[in-house]
Amino acid sequence: MLGLRVSARVVWGYSVRLAPQGKGRVAYTFPPPSTVLGAFIASLQKVVGDRRELTTKNTVKKARILSAGEDYKH
């Protein structure tokens, strides 16, 4: 079994801009779980050398995996 323990110190607040919002932002005490998970995954990808990115195009519901070299050719 593989586990990960993380300790964090929350400094002030965390601001998130959602798609339908304008300049006003919602402030949270803690980052959303998806943001924390994304930070861990990005660091893990750097360690193992996986440079693919999960991107969305014009919608949050549809996403695809892009290769670092092959899919970026014009």
N, CA, C and O atoms as a GROMACS GRO file, in nm:
protein
  296
    1MET      N    1   0.083  -0.117   0.000
    1MET     CA    2   0.000   0.000   0.000
    1MET      C    3   0.089   0.124   0.000
    1MET      O    4   0.190   0.130   0.069
    2LEU      N    5   0.049   0.223  -0.078
    2LEU     CA    6   0.124   0.346  -0.091
    2LEU      C    7   0.044   0.458  -0.026
    2LEU      O    8  -0.076   0.471  -0.052
    3GLY      N    9   0.107   0.538   0.056
    3GLY     CA   10   0.037   0.646   0.124
    3GLY      C   11   0.115   0.776   0.115
    3GLY      O   12   0.235   0.776   0.084
    4LEU      N   13   0.048   0.884   0.141
    4LEU     CA   14   0.108   1.015   0.136
    4LEU      C   15   0.050   1.098   0.250
    4LEU      O   16  -0.072   1.110   0.263
    5ARG      N   17   0.136   1.155   0.330
    5ARG     CA   18   0.092   1.242   0.438
    5ARG      C   19   0.139   1.384   0.407
    5ARG      O   20   0.256   1.406   0.376
    6VAL      N   21   0.049   1.477   0.417
    6VAL     CA   22   0.080   1.616   0.385
    6VAL      C   23   0.038   1.703   0.501
    6VAL      O   24  -0.073   1.690   0.554
    7SER      N   25   0.126   1.791   0.541
    7SER     CA   26   0.089   1.892   0.640
    7SER      C   27   0.102   2.029   0.574
    7SER      O   28   0.196   2.055   0.500
    8ALA      N   29   0.005   2.114   0.601
    8ALA     CA   30   0.003   2.245   0.536
    8ALA      C   31  -0.033   2.351   0.639
    8ALA      O   32  -0.100   2.325   0.738
    9ARG      N   33   0.013   2.470   0.612
    9ARG     CA   34  -0.021   2.584   0.696
    9ARG      C   35  -0.096   2.684   0.608
    9ARG      O   36  -0.040   2.738   0.512
   10VAL      N   37  -0.222   2.708   0.640
   10VAL     CA   38  -0.303   2.801   0.562
   10VAL      C   39  -0.268   2.942   0.606
   10VAL      O   40  -0.273   2.973   0.725
   11VAL      N   41  -0.232   3.026   0.512
   11VAL     CA   42  -0.184   3.159   0.544
   11VAL      C   43  -0.299   3.259   0.554
   11VAL      O   44  -0.321   3.317   0.661
   12TRP      N   45  -0.372   3.280   0.448
   12TRP     CA   46  -0.475   3.382   0.452
   12TRP      C   47  -0.605   3.333   0.391
   12TRP      O   48  -0.708   3.332   0.458
   13GLY      N   49  -0.602   3.293   0.270
   13GLY     CA   50  -0.721   3.249   0.200
   13GLY      C   51  -0.682   3.206   0.060
   13GLY      O   52  -0.567   3.220   0.019
   14TYR      N   53  -0.776   3.154  -0.010
   14TYR     CA   54  -0.750   3.103  -0.143
   14TYR      C   55  -0.861   3.154  -0.233
   14TYR      O   56  -0.979   3.137  -0.201
   15SER      N   57  -0.827   3.216  -0.344
   15SER     CA   58  -0.926   3.272  -0.434
   15SER      C   59  -0.935   3.188  -0.560
   15SER      O   60  -0.833   3.151  -0.618
   16VAL      N   61  -1.056   3.159  -0.602
   16VAL     CA   62  -1.078   3.077  -0.720
   16VAL      C   63  -1.166   3.154  -0.817
   16VAL      O   64  -1.267   3.211  -0.777
   17ARG      N   65  -1.128   3.156  -0.943
   17ARG     CA   66  -1.212   3.218  -1.045
   17ARG      C   67  -1.282   3.107  -1.122
   17ARG      O   68  -1.218   3.025  -1.187
   18LEU      N   69  -1.413   3.107  -1.115
   18LEU     CA   70  -1.492   3.009  -1.187
   18LEU      C   71  -1.530   3.066  -1.324
   18LEU      O   72  -1.526   3.187  -1.344
   19ALA      N   73  -1.565   2.978  -1.416
   19ALA     CA   74  -1.593   3.019  -1.554
   19ALA      C   75  -1.701   3.127  -1.567
   19ALA      O   76  -1.679   3.222  -1.642
   20PRO      N   77  -1.816   3.118  -1.500
   20PRO     CA   78  -1.918   3.220  -1.524
   20PRO      C   79  -1.894   3.352  -1.450
   20PRO      O   80  -1.968   3.447  -1.472
   21GLN      N   81  -1.794   3.360  -1.364
   21GLN     CA   82  -1.770   3.481  -1.286
   21GLN      C   83  -1.688   3.581  -1.366
   21GLN      O   84  -1.613   3.545  -1.456
   22GLY      N   85  -1.705   3.706  -1.330
   22GLY     CA   86  -1.625   3.811  -1.390
   22GLY      C   87  -1.502   3.838  -1.306
   22GLY      O   88  -1.423   3.747  -1.278
   23LYS      N   89  -1.485   3.964  -1.266
   23LYS     CA   90  -1.368   3.998  -1.185
   23LYS      C   91  -1.384   3.959  -1.039
   23LYS      O   92  -1.284   3.941  -0.969
   24GLY      N   93  -1.506   3.945  -0.993
   24GLY     CA   94  -1.528   3.904  -0.854
   24GLY      C   95  -1.492   3.758  -0.835
   24GLY      O   96  -1.520   3.674  -0.920
   25ARG      N   97  -1.430   3.728  -0.723
   25ARG     CA   98  -1.387   3.590  -0.697
   25ARG      C   99  -1.441   3.544  -0.562
   25ARG      O  100  -1.464   3.624  -0.472
   26VAL      N  101  -1.460   3.415  -0.552
   26VAL     CA  102  -1.502   3.354  -0.427
   26VAL      C  103  -1.378   3.320  -0.347
   26VAL      O  104  -1.285   3.259  -0.400
   27ALA      N  105  -1.373   3.359  -0.220
   27ALA     CA  106  -1.257   3.329  -0.136
   27ALA      C  107  -1.289   3.209  -0.047
   27ALA      O  108  -1.394   3.204   0.017
   28TYR      N  109  -1.199   3.114  -0.043
   28TYR     CA  110  -1.213   2.995   0.040
   28TYR      C  111  -1.103   2.992   0.145
   28TYR      O  112  -0.996   3.052   0.127
   29THR      N  113  -1.129   2.923   0.256
   29THR     CA  114  -1.026   2.906   0.358
   29THR      C  115  -0.920   2.808   0.311
   29THR      O  116  -0.801   2.830   0.334
   30PHE      N  117  -0.962   2.701   0.246
   30PHE     CA  118  -0.872   2.599   0.193
   30PHE      C  119  -0.891   2.587   0.042
   30PHE      O  120  -1.001   2.615  -0.007
   31PRO      N  121  -0.789   2.548  -0.031
   31PRO     CA  122  -0.806   2.524  -0.174
   31PRO      C  123  -0.903   2.408  -0.198
   31PRO      O  124  -0.914   2.320  -0.113
   32PRO      N  125  -0.973   2.408  -0.311
   32PRO     CA  126  -1.060   2.295  -0.343
   32PRO      C  127  -0.979   2.166  -0.353
   32PRO      O  128  -0.862   2.170  -0.391
   33PRO      N  129  -1.038   2.052  -0.320
   33PRO     CA  130  -0.965   1.924  -0.326
   33PRO      C  131  -0.907   1.895  -0.464
   33PRO      O  132  -0.799   1.836  -0.475
   34SER      N  133  -0.978   1.934  -0.570
   34SER     CA  134  -0.927   1.908  -0.704
   34SER      C  135  -0.798   1.986  -0.732
   34SER      O  136  -0.711   1.938  -0.804
   35THR      N  137  -0.786   2.106  -0.675
   35THR     CA  138  -0.665   2.186  -0.692
   35THR      C  139  -0.548   2.123  -0.618
   35THR      O  140  -0.436   2.119  -0.670
   36VAL      N  141  -0.572   2.076  -0.498
   36VAL     CA  142  -0.466   2.010  -0.420
   36VAL      C  143  -0.422   1.882  -0.491
   36VAL      O  144  -0.302   1.856  -0.502
   37LEU      N  145  -0.517   1.804  -0.538
   37LEU     CA  146  -0.484   1.681  -0.610
   37LEU      C  147  -0.406   1.712  -0.737
   37LEU      O  148  -0.311   1.641  -0.769
   38GLY      N  149  -0.446   1.816  -0.809
   38GLY     CA  150  -0.375   1.855  -0.930
   38GLY      C  151  -0.231   1.896  -0.902
   38GLY      O  152  -0.142   1.867  -0.982
   39ALA      N  153  -0.208   1.964  -0.790
   39ALA     CA  154  -0.071   2.002  -0.754
   39ALA      C  155   0.015   1.880  -0.726
   39ALA      O  156   0.131   1.874  -0.766
   40PHE      N  157  -0.042   1.780  -0.656
   40PHE     CA  158   0.032   1.657  -0.630
   40PHE      C  159   0.061   1.581  -0.759
   40PHE      O  160   0.173   1.532  -0.778
   41ILE      N  161  -0.038   1.572  -0.846
   41ILE     CA  162  -0.021   1.498  -0.971
   41ILE      C  163   0.083   1.567  -1.060
   41ILE      O  164   0.165   1.499  -1.122
   42ALA      N  165   0.080   1.700  -1.067
   42ALA     CA  166   0.178   1.772  -1.148
   42ALA      C  167   0.320   1.746  -1.099
   42ALA      O  168   0.411   1.726  -1.179
   43SER      N  169   0.338   1.746  -0.968
   43SER     CA  170   0.471   1.717  -0.912
   43SER      C  171   0.513   1.574  -0.940
   43SER      O  172   0.628   1.548  -0.974
   44LEU      N  173   0.419   1.481  -0.926
   44LEU     CA  174   0.449   1.340  -0.952
   44LEU      C  175   0.483   1.318  -1.098
   44LEU      O  176   0.572   1.239  -1.130
   45GLN      N  177   0.414   1.387  -1.189
   45GLN     CA  178   0.443   1.374  -1.332
   45GLN      C  179   0.585   1.421  -1.363
   45GLN      O  180   0.652   1.362  -1.446
   46LYS      N  181   0.630   1.526  -1.297
   46LYS     CA  182   0.767   1.574  -1.319
   46LYS      C  183   0.869   1.471  -1.272
   46LYS      O  184   0.972   1.451  -1.336
   47VAL      N  185   0.839   1.406  -1.160
   47VAL     CA  186   0.932   1.306  -1.105
   47VAL      C  187   0.946   1.186  -1.198
   47VAL      O  188   1.056   1.137  -1.220
   48VAL      N  189   0.833   1.139  -1.252
   48VAL     CA  190   0.836   1.019  -1.338
   48VAL      C  191   0.861   1.052  -1.484
   48VAL      O  192   0.878   0.961  -1.565
   49GLY      N  193   0.864   1.180  -1.521
   49GLY     CA  194   0.896   1.219  -1.657
   49GLY      C  195   0.778   1.218  -1.752
   49GLY      O  196   0.798   1.220  -1.874
   50ASP      N  197   0.656   1.215  -1.702
   50ASP     CA  198   0.536   1.217  -1.786
   50ASP      C  199   0.498   1.363  -1.808
   50ASP      O  200   0.463   1.432  -1.713
   51ARG      N  201   0.505   1.411  -1.933
   51ARG     CA  202   0.480   1.552  -1.960
   51ARG      C  203   0.347   1.577  -2.029
   51ARG      O  204   0.326   1.684  -2.085
   52ARG      N  205   0.255   1.479  -2.026
   52ARG     CA  206   0.124   1.500  -2.086
   52ARG      C  207   0.041   1.596  -2.001
   52ARG      O  208   0.064   1.609  -1.881
   53GLU      N  209  -0.054   1.663  -2.064
   53GLU     CA  210  -0.141   1.756  -1.992
   53GLU      C  211  -0.286   1.720  -2.019
   53GLU      O  212  -0.322   1.679  -2.129
   54LEU      N  213  -0.368   1.737  -1.918
   54LEU     CA  214  -0.511   1.721  -1.934
   54LEU      C  215  -0.568   1.859  -1.960
   54LEU      O  216  -0.561   1.947  -1.874
   55THR      N  217  -0.624   1.879  -2.078
   55THR     CA  218  -0.674   2.011  -2.114
   55THR      C  219  -0.820   2.005  -2.152
   55THR      O  220  -0.871   1.899  -2.190
   56THR      N  221  -0.886   2.117  -2.141
   56THR     CA  222  -1.026   2.127  -2.183
   56THR      C  223  -1.035   2.224  -2.299
   56THR      O  224  -0.953   2.316  -2.312
   57LYS      N  225  -1.133   2.204  -2.382
   57LYS     CA  226  -1.150   2.292  -2.496
   57LYS      C  227  -1.295   2.342  -2.499
   57LYS      O  228  -1.386   2.265  -2.531
   58ASN      N  229  -1.316   2.467  -2.467
   58ASN     CA  230  -1.445   2.534  -2.470
   58ASN      C  231  -1.550   2.478  -2.374
   58ASN      O  232  -1.661   2.530  -2.369
   59THR      N  233  -1.520   2.378  -2.299
   59THR     CA  234  -1.616   2.324  -2.204
   59THR      C  235  -1.542   2.251  -2.093
   59THR      O  236  -1.432   2.199  -2.115
   60VAL      N  237  -1.600   2.248  -1.978
   60VAL     CA  238  -1.538   2.180  -1.865
   60VAL      C  239  -1.565   2.031  -1.872
   60VAL      O  240  -1.488   1.952  -1.817
   61LYS      N  241  -1.672   1.990  -1.938
   61LYS     CA  242  -1.712   1.849  -1.940
   61LYS      C  243  -1.625   1.763  -2.031
   61LYS      O  244  -1.601   1.646  -2.000
   62LYS      N  245  -1.576   1.818  -2.142
   62LYS     CA  246  -1.498   1.740  -2.236
   62LYS      C  247  -1.349   1.768  -2.216
   62LYS      O  248  -1.307   1.884  -2.214
   63ALA      N  249  -1.271   1.664  -2.201
   63ALA     CA  250  -1.127   1.680  -2.183
   63ALA      C  251  -1.055   1.571  -2.260
   63ALA      O  252  -1.113   1.466  -2.286
   64ARG      N  253  -0.932   1.595  -2.297
   64ARG     CA  254  -0.854   1.494  -2.368
   64ARG      C  255  -0.708   1.503  -2.323
   64ARG      O  256  -0.662   1.608  -2.278
   65ILE      N  257  -0.638   1.392  -2.336
   65ILE     CA  258  -0.497   1.388  -2.300
   65ILE      C  259  -0.415   1.426  -2.423
   65ILE      O  260  -0.434   1.371  -2.531
   66LEU      N  261  -0.325   1.520  -2.406
   66LEU     CA  262  -0.238   1.563  -2.514
   66LEU      C  263  -0.096   1.518  -2.487
   66LEU      O  264  -0.046   1.531  -2.375
   67SER      N  265  -0.033   1.466  -2.588
   67SER     CA  266   0.107   1.428  -2.576
   67SER      C  267   0.192   1.555  -2.582
   67SER      O  268   0.152   1.654  -2.642
   68ALA      N  269   0.307   1.550  -2.520
   68ALA     CA  270   0.392   1.669  -2.515
   68ALA      C  271   0.449   1.707  -2.651
   68ALA      O  272   0.477   1.824  -2.674
   69GLY      N  273   0.466   1.614  -2.740
   69GLY     CA  274   0.527   1.645  -2.869
   69GLY      C  275   0.438   1.619  -2.988
   69GLY      O  276   0.426   1.705  -3.076
   70GLU      N  277   0.377   1.504  -2.994
   70GLU     CA  278   0.308   1.462  -3.114
   70GLU      C  279   0.181   1.542  -3.142
   70GLU      O  280   0.156   1.579  -3.256
   71ASP      N  281   0.100   1.569  -3.041
   71ASP     CA  282  -0.028   1.635  -3.062
   71ASP      C  283  -0.017   1.786  -3.079
   71ASP      O  284  -0.116   1.850  -3.114
   72TYR      N  285   0.100   1.845  -3.055
   72TYR     CA  286   0.116   1.988  -3.067
   72TYR      C  287   0.162   2.031  -3.206
   72TYR      O  288   0.180   2.150  -3.231
   73LYS      N  289   0.183   1.936  -3.296
   73LYS     CA  290   0.225   1.972  -3.431
   73LYS      C  291   0.110   2.041  -3.502
   73LYS      O  292  -0.006   2.004  -3.487
   74HIS      N  293   0.143   2.143  -3.581
   74HIS     CA  294   0.039   2.219  -3.652
   74HIS      C  295   0.012   2.158  -3.786
   74HIS      O  296  -0.073   2.209  -3.860
   0.00000   0.00000   0.00000
